[in-house]
Amino acid sequence: MADDYDDDESPGTALTTTAAPRLPMPPVAPSGMSAELWRILTDAIFPNAREPQKILLAFEWCRVRNLDIMKRPVNIVRMWSSELGRYTETIWPSINEIEVTASRTNAWAGMDEPKFGPDKTQKFKGRKKDRRKQYVDVEVELTFPEWCSVTVYRVVNGMRCAFSEPVYWLETYGRAGGTALPNDMWTKRPKGQLIKVAKAFSLRAAFPEEADYSADEMEGQMIEAPPPPAPAPTDNWRPPEQQAAQSVAATAGSSPAEPQSDGAKPAQQAADQAGKLDRAGAGEDAPLHGEPELEDLGGGIVTVQRHENEPWRDWCARLMVFIRNETEVAPIDQWVEANKNEIAALMKDAPKMRAQLDAAINKERTKIINRKKDEENNLPL
C-alpha cells in the first residue's frame, strides 16, 4: 500500500520540521538528554514547568532511582518559598513512584479497598480566576467523605502485617489560589483524590525508610499568586479612624516634646497607630513593619499577637523565631501554651499550615532531646 505523501514530502522531512521545544534546553545538559527527549519532557511530561533546571533535576532523580521518567513517577510542583520570598518549583514523587518503591522491597503484600467516613456537605467561599482571567467571588457546595483509610500490608519477619492511617478531607484537600476553595481536581474528584493521599499515608507507614510525601499530598501548596484584596471604594478614601490617627500623628510630629495627658510618647504612639491602620487597610499582601506585637507573660515567654490581616505563614514564622532560640524542651511547651488561642485559630483557618507548624515545633524538640543524649553519651565514665 502506497504512503500518502506528496511528491516533495517524505518521513525524513516531517521529522526535521518539528517546532522548537516550549523551553530552551540549558547549555549544560546531562548525558543521555537528546533534543528529542527534551522536547518530550517540556511539552508532554512536564507541560506546566517553568524552570528548565527543574526538569533536568527530575530527569536526574529518575535516573538515580532507576525510574522511567516517561511514566511520570515525579511531579514538578510550584510552591511558595518563605526563605526566597517568591514562588519556586520543587520535585515531589507521584503515588506511582511510592508504589514502585514499595514493590521493589519484595515485602509489599497488597492492600484493602478504601474505607470512608460519613459524607459531609459544606460550602466554600473564595476568589478565583474566571475564563477571562479575572478574579471573581465564588461559592461552591461540595459533598465529600470526612475521612478515608486504606490498609496496606507488609511482610515483616514472615508475617503479613497491616498498616493504615486515616486521612481527613478538610485537612488534606488542595486549595485554589491560597483560598479556602477546593481546586478543580479536588472539586471534580473529592473521593478519588482522597484515596490517593490515604494510600500514600499508609504506604509511608508500612515503608517509612522508603516512602516520601507525594505530589497529591502537597497539592494544597500548588498555588498561583494569591488573589488580590477586594478594591477599596476609591483610591483617596480612608476610614474615619485612620484619618483621625493620621491627623494626630501629624500634630504630634510637629511638636514631639509636648506632653500628653496619658504621659506616653505621643509621636511614637500616633505613628504606630497609623501604621497598624495602614496595614489593616492594605490587604493580605501588605508588608509588616516594626517590632512584633508581644504580650509578656513573665519568664521571657510571650503571646505573639497576630497583626490585622497578617498571613498565617508570617505569624508562624515569627513564633518559630522565639522557639528556635530555646535550648530546653520545657520553654518550647510554654511557648505553645502561651499561644494556644492563636494556634487554635490557625487550626480552624489553615489546618495544613497548623500541621506544618506542629512539625516544625516537634523538630526543635527532637533536636534538643538528641543533643542532650549525645552529651550524656560523651560524658567521661
RARA-V508869 format. One record per run of one state. SS is the DSSP state (~ for helix, > for strand, _ for the rest). FROM is the first residue (numbers start at 1). TO is the last residue. If there is no record, write none. Layout:
((SS;FROM;TO) (SS;FROM;TO))
This chain:
((_;1;10) (~;11;16) (_;17;34) (~;35;45) (_;46;51) (~;52;65) (_;66;68) (~;69;71) (_;72;73) (>;74;81) (_;82;85) (>;86;93) (_;94;94) (~;95;103) (_;104;107) (>;108;111) (_;112;114) (>;115;116) (_;117;118) (>;119;129) (_;130;134) (>;135;145) (_;146;146) (>;147;149) (_;150;151) (>;152;156) (_;157;158) (>;159;163) (_;164;166) (>;167;168) (~;169;172) (_;173;174) (>;175;175) (_;176;181) (>;182;182) (_;183;183) (~;184;188) (_;189;189) (~;190;206) (_;207;213) (>;214;214) (_;215;218) (~;219;221) (_;222;239) (~;240;254) (_;255;265) (~;266;282) (_;283;293) (>;294;296) (_;297;301) (>;302;304) (_;305;311) (~;312;324) (_;325;328) (~;329;338) (_;339;339) (~;340;349) (_;350;350) (~;351;377) (_;378;381))
